[in-house]
Amino acid sequence: MTDPKTRVVAIGEVMIEMARGNDGRFSTACGGDTFNTAVYLARAGVDVAYATALGDDPTPTASWRWPRRKA
């Protein structure tokens, strides 16, 4: 018999963080307590899904590319 794998569904909102660099340009990143927890769990090998609502502007599209690169 095999051990069941841990699976998690995180429910929350994603914050878009903007930071100004030394060159004066802004960069964006994603954050938020449930979002960060989902990323950390995925890095630890846990099967994670994330449930949230997204707006219809360009920012949500960019925010969902970020965790796939970071996990």
C-alpha beads as a LAMMPS data file, in Angstrom:
LAMMPS data file: protein, C-alpha beads

71 atoms
70 bonds

1 atom types
1 bond types

-500.0 500.0 xlo xhi
-500.0 500.0 ylo yhi
-500.0 500.0 zlo zhi

Masses

1 110.0

Atoms # bond

1 1 1 0.000 0.000 0.000
2 1 1 1.318 3.465 -0.829
3 1 1 1.196 6.528 1.388
4 1 1 -1.359 9.111 0.270
5 1 1 0.194 12.293 -1.068
6 1 1 -0.686 15.530 0.680
7 1 1 -2.844 17.838 -1.434
8 1 1 -3.767 21.417 -0.570
9 1 1 -6.191 23.965 -2.008
10 1 1 -5.312 27.509 -0.920
11 1 1 -8.106 30.098 -1.143
12 1 1 -7.309 33.795 -1.056
13 1 1 -6.219 36.838 -3.001
14 1 1 -2.996 37.621 -4.822
15 1 1 -1.380 40.979 -4.152
16 1 1 0.607 42.647 -6.898
17 1 1 3.676 44.227 -5.320
18 1 1 5.525 47.019 -7.108
19 1 1 9.049 48.006 -6.106
20 1 1 11.217 50.774 -7.503
21 1 1 14.763 49.722 -8.255
22 1 1 17.910 51.820 -7.954
23 1 1 17.544 52.700 -11.635
24 1 1 14.099 54.227 -10.994
25 1 1 12.174 51.544 -12.885
26 1 1 9.397 49.544 -11.269
27 1 1 9.291 45.777 -11.087
28 1 1 6.339 43.651 -10.077
29 1 1 6.015 40.532 -7.974
30 1 1 3.147 38.636 -6.394
31 1 1 2.498 38.111 -2.715
32 1 1 -0.103 37.629 -0.013
33 1 1 -0.250 35.193 2.891
34 1 1 -2.205 32.397 1.199
35 1 1 -0.355 32.875 -2.105
36 1 1 3.058 32.747 -0.423
37 1 1 2.039 29.658 1.532
38 1 1 0.915 27.929 -1.681
39 1 1 4.271 28.723 -3.347
40 1 1 6.267 27.441 -0.341
41 1 1 4.228 24.228 -0.183
42 1 1 4.720 23.646 -3.923
43 1 1 8.468 24.128 -3.494
44 1 1 8.345 21.485 -0.742
45 1 1 6.748 19.011 -3.152
46 1 1 3.117 19.318 -2.029
47 1 1 0.424 19.162 -4.731
48 1 1 -1.131 22.659 -4.506
49 1 1 -4.072 24.354 -6.210
50 1 1 -4.977 28.023 -5.726
51 1 1 -8.549 29.359 -5.848
52 1 1 -9.136 33.092 -6.299
53 1 1 -11.034 35.618 -8.384
54 1 1 -9.280 37.582 -11.137
55 1 1 -10.080 40.892 -12.773
56 1 1 -10.298 41.335 -16.524
57 1 1 -7.372 43.778 -16.869
58 1 1 -3.856 42.698 -18.012
59 1 1 -2.424 42.401 -14.479
60 1 1 -4.067 39.052 -13.520
61 1 1 -2.618 37.383 -16.599
62 1 1 0.886 38.452 -15.570
63 1 1 0.300 37.388 -11.958
64 1 1 -0.418 33.777 -12.965
65 1 1 2.766 33.471 -14.980
66 1 1 4.882 34.401 -11.952
67 1 1 4.188 31.415 -9.616
68 1 1 4.797 28.890 -12.387
69 1 1 8.310 30.311 -12.739
70 1 1 8.946 30.435 -8.965
71 1 1 7.605 27.070 -7.781

Bonds

1 1 1 2
2 1 2 3
3 1 3 4
4 1 4 5
5 1 5 6
6 1 6 7
7 1 7 8
8 1 8 9
9 1 9 10
10 1 10 11
11 1 11 12
12 1 12 13
13 1 13 14
14 1 14 15
15 1 15 16
16 1 16 17
17 1 17 18
18 1 18 19
19 1 19 20
20 1 20 21
21 1 21 22
22 1 22 23
23 1 23 24
24 1 24 25
25 1 25 26
26 1 26 27
27 1 27 28
28 1 28 29
29 1 29 30
30 1 30 31
31 1 31 32
32 1 32 33
33 1 33 34
34 1 34 35
35 1 35 36
36 1 36 37
37 1 37 38
38 1 38 39
39 1 39 40
40 1 40 41
41 1 41 42
42 1 42 43
43 1 43 44
44 1 44 45
45 1 45 46
46 1 46 47
47 1 47 48
48 1 48 49
49 1 49 50
50 1 50 51
51 1 51 52
52 1 52 53
53 1 53 54
54 1 54 55
55 1 55 56
56 1 56 57
57 1 57 58
58 1 58 59
59 1 59 60
60 1 60 61
61 1 61 62
62 1 62 63
63 1 63 64
64 1 64 65
65 1 65 66
66 1 66 67
67 1 67 68
68 1 68 69
69 1 69 70
70 1 70 71
